[in-house]
């Protein structure tokens, strides 16, 4: 999930000499987010002015924010006026850096005539979000929820590199603490492709972990032993070398690329693999509208079913508890990610002032070799997109 920046429309004047650099003069201070976008816009404008031989002395530009389907700010639209012409450019940050998505020196503002948040989906794909609805700017009609759902389905999920992970710590001091915890096993699978040369591999890794879990009950699902009983308790092997081949096969069956994997690809690849092993699979969503149904997730864990979670923005937390304090060591990122879920942990603290605080965690296999398992705080720096309970039978 990209960080939402609250941008105010700003008037910008550009003095464009025929062979000189373009200079931006803003009527108000810009945020660092906008300044980075302005640099990309200015460079592109300089190149186009020279290439197309445009010699306008002044170009008036109004900047306005554009958003993605989650209504997180994606970038800016630059509305240009010069001589007797109008044009626009759209500059977005969808991959961690700004890039020009469209640059039209002579063309009408695609959002003209509409009030609301400007939503940019891709080349020549524009919506307006107003009063709880998405509106097609070409027709003025409200877009059906089924169409919006379809657009969401094709979001790509991939784990970022360790370099993109930010860290912070939080210590909670309390007078009382209670925990409601349930795990599918004492030790669960934590397979990873992050060090195997397969980019954007979090979705197939999550699938491999879920299949590894079910192989305890259906050994023919894998070509390796997923675990064994120790003193009467089944313990999964954390990340056996043989698990890599399983994750790679899922990578191929899902059609994963360096860009990532969609949720339809996840379901199709999992179904293809499981059926090739003579079993069936089902996926049950654990969402209410656009929100996770945490109670349903807990119920699925209690009946022995693992889950796959897909999120815009994610975190991985280690919890260290003392007599009257708990410390969270938090790694988090704004990238899209998918993980396998094998348990939950709900902690309620009574603080010294008598108030209470409740934190809700899922126990996950992360696809990061440096921290293969962790707790995922579903309320911290994340927007959960899909949760599926996965049943193999």
ABEGO torsion letter per residue (X at the ends): XBBBBBBBBBBBBBBBBAABBBBBBBABBBBAAAAAAAAAAAAAAAAAAAAAGBABABBBBBBBBBBBAAGBBAEBBBBBBBEABBBBBBBBBAAGBBBBABBBABBBBAABGBBEBBBBAEBGBBBBBBGGBBBBAAAGBBBBAAAAAAAAAABBBBBBBAAABBBBBBBBBBABBBBBBBBABABBBBBBAAAAGBBGAAAAAAAAAAAAAAAAABAAABABBAEBBBGGBBBBBABBAAAAAAAAAAAAAAGBBAAEBBAAAAAAAAAAAAAAAGBBBBBBBABBEABBBAAAAAAAAAAGBBBBBBBBEBBBBBBBBBAABBBBBBBBBABBBBBBBAEBBBBBBBBAAGBBBBBBBBBBBAGBAABABBBBBAABGBBBABBBBBBBX
